Amino acid sequence: MSSYDIPGYDAWKTATPWDDEVSVTVTFTCHKCEAEHEDYETTGSSRSSEVIVDCDECGAENTVDTGRD
């Protein structure tokens, strides 16, 4: 039996203070090579309005504002 089969596991996992990851979809232009990325799926902290994503073209790290407060 995996943890995904345990009733209530997801609610418990997201309620813990050390696990605040949320799924985020962002659109950004790479600051280095200017490649455009639309609907880029990543994870971020529910406590932050920024996520760090890597460009698929050149590998540069980009900080993207998610618009969440």
C-alpha positions as protocol buffer text, in pm:
chain_id: "A"
residue {
  index: 1
  type: MET
  ca { x: 0 y: 0 z: 0 }
}
residue {
  index: 2
  type: SER
  ca { x: 147 y: 336 z: -99 }
}
residue {
  index: 3
  type: SER
  ca { x: 89 y: 664 z: 83 }
}
residue {
  index: 4
  type: TYR
  ca { x: -146 y: 764 z: -200 }
}
residue {
  index: 5
  type: ASP
  ca { x: -386 y: 484 z: -99 }
}
residue {
  index: 6
  type: ILE
  ca { x: -423 y: 605 z: 260 }
}
residue {
  index: 7
  type: PRO
  ca { x: -753 y: 794 z: 310 }
}
residue {
  index: 8
  type: GLY
  ca { x: -690 y: 1154 z: 417 }
}
residue {
  index: 9
  type: TYR
  ca { x: -318 y: 1143 z: 332 }
}
residue {
  index: 10
  type: ASP
  ca { x: -333 y: 1432 z: 84 }
}
residue {
  index: 11
  type: ALA
  ca { x: -520 y: 1657 z: 328 }
}
residue {
  index: 12
  type: TRP
  ca { x: -272 y: 1574 z: 605 }
}
residue {
  index: 13
  type: LYS
  ca { x: 30 y: 1626 z: 380 }
}
residue {
  index: 14
  type: THR
  ca { x: -80 y: 1971 z: 262 }
}
residue {
  index: 15
  type: ALA
  ca { x: -173 y: 2074 z: 617 }
}
residue {
  index: 16
  type: THR
  ca { x: 182 y: 2030 z: 748 }
}
residue {
  index: 17
  type: PRO
  ca { x: 373 y: 2357 z: 786 }
}
residue {
  index: 18
  type: TRP
  ca { x: 692 y: 2223 z: 627 }
}
residue {
  index: 19
  type: ASP
  ca { x: 519 y: 2119 z: 306 }
}
residue {
  index: 20
  type: ASP
  ca { x: 376 y: 2431 z: 143 }
}
residue {
  index: 21
  type: GLU
  ca { x: 437 y: 2341 z: -222 }
}
residue {
  index: 22
  type: VAL
  ca { x: 170 y: 2435 z: -472 }
}
residue {
  index: 23
  type: SER
  ca { x: 145 y: 2376 z: -844 }
}
residue {
  index: 24
  type: VAL
  ca { x: 193 y: 2694 z: -1046 }
}
residue {
  index: 25
  type: THR
  ca { x: 159 y: 2768 z: -1418 }
}
residue {
  index: 26
  type: VAL
  ca { x: 356 y: 3072 z: -1539 }
}
residue {
  index: 27
  type: THR
  ca { x: 436 y: 3245 z: -1867 }
}
residue {
  index: 28
  type: PHE
  ca { x: 777 y: 3411 z: -1896 }
}
residue {
  index: 29
  type: THR
  ca { x: 1049 y: 3531 z: -2130 }
}
residue {
  index: 30
  type: CYS
  ca { x: 1400 y: 3415 z: -2046 }
}
residue {
  index: 31
  type: HIS
  ca { x: 1621 y: 3702 z: -1930 }
}
residue {
  index: 32
  type: LYS
  ca { x: 1925 y: 3550 z: -2102 }
}
residue {
  index: 33
  type: CYS
  ca { x: 1817 y: 3415 z: -2443 }
}
residue {
  index: 34
  type: GLU
  ca { x: 1473 y: 3581 z: -2463 }
}
residue {
  index: 35
  type: ALA
  ca { x: 1295 y: 3252 z: -2540 }
}
residue {
  index: 36
  type: GLU
  ca { x: 924 y: 3269 z: -2462 }
}
residue {
  index: 37
  type: HIS
  ca { x: 766 y: 3004 z: -2241 }
}
residue {
  index: 38
  type: GLU
  ca { x: 387 y: 2982 z: -2216 }
}
residue {
  index: 39
  type: ASP
  ca { x: 194 y: 2775 z: -1963 }
}
residue {
  index: 40
  type: TYR
  ca { x: 514 y: 2649 z: -1797 }
}
residue {
  index: 41
  type: GLU
  ca { x: 419 y: 2418 z: -1509 }
}
residue {
  index: 42
  type: THR
  ca { x: 630 y: 2420 z: -1194 }
}
residue {
  index: 43
  type: THR
  ca { x: 598 y: 2411 z: -817 }
}
residue {
  index: 44
  type: GLY
  ca { x: 644 y: 2692 z: -572 }
}
residue {
  index: 45
  type: SER
  ca { x: 584 y: 2792 z: -214 }
}
residue {
  index: 46
  type: SER
  ca { x: 233 y: 2898 z: -116 }
}
residue {
  index: 47
  type: ARG
  ca { x: 399 y: 3168 z: 96 }
}
residue {
  index: 48
  type: SER
  ca { x: 586 y: 3332 z: -194 }
}
residue {
  index: 49
  type: SER
  ca { x: 471 y: 3526 z: -497 }
}
residue {
  index: 50
  type: GLU
  ca { x: 782 y: 3423 z: -693 }
}
residue {
  index: 51
  type: VAL
  ca { x: 905 y: 3096 z: -842 }
}
residue {
  index: 52
  type: ILE
  ca { x: 1242 y: 3005 z: -990 }
}
residue {
  index: 53
  type: VAL
  ca { x: 1223 y: 2829 z: -1327 }
}
residue {
  index: 54
  type: ASP
  ca { x: 1490 y: 2708 z: -1570 }
}
residue {
  index: 55
  type: CYS
  ca { x: 1477 y: 2805 z: -1936 }
}
residue {
  index: 56
  type: ASP
  ca { x: 1431 y: 2500 z: -2160 }
}
residue {
  index: 57
  type: GLU
  ca { x: 1645 y: 2661 z: -2432 }
}
residue {
  index: 58
  type: CYS
  ca { x: 1958 y: 2780 z: -2249 }
}
residue {
  index: 59
  type: GLY
  ca { x: 1917 y: 2648 z: -1893 }
}
residue {
  index: 60
  type: ALA
  ca { x: 1931 y: 2992 z: -1726 }
}
residue {
  index: 61
  type: GLU
  ca { x: 1748 y: 3039 z: -1396 }
}
residue {
  index: 62
  type: ASN
  ca { x: 1464 y: 3289 z: -1411 }
}
residue {
  index: 63
  type: THR
  ca { x: 1270 y: 3437 z: -1120 }
}
residue {
  index: 64
  type: VAL
  ca { x: 905 y: 3481 z: -1218 }
}
residue {
  index: 65
  type: ASP
  ca { x: 638 y: 3675 z: -1026 }
}
residue {
  index: 66
  type: THR
  ca { x: 325 y: 3459 z: -1004 }
}
residue {
  index: 67
  type: GLY
  ca { x: 96 y: 3749 z: -921 }
}
residue {
  index: 68
  type: ARG
  ca { x: -12 y: 3592 z: -593 }
}
residue {
  index: 69
  type: ASP
  ca { x: 0 y: 3797 z: -275 }
}
